[in-house]
Amino acid sequence: MKIKIGIVGASFAKAAFLPAFRLIDDVEVIAISSSRIESAKICAEEFNI
């Protein structure tokens, strides 16, 4: 069973959290948010969220 998570803060997540979570088989990032919608969209597209 995968653990599904959402992340707040697209800029820091893109640099730190998302690359790390890709390495964990039992974790799936299903949401990303940011105060800047464009940052969230770019991050979501890049990491297939």
C-alpha positions, 0 to 999 in steps of 0.5 A: 500500500502506498502512502499518498502525500501532498506538499505545501511549497512548490519551490522548496519541494522541487529542490528537496522533497520531490527528488527524495520522494521519488526514491521511496517505492511506497510513497506517492505525491498526489498534490502540490500547492504554492502561493504562486499557482504558476510555480505549483503548475510547473512543479506538478507537470515536471514531477507528474503530479 
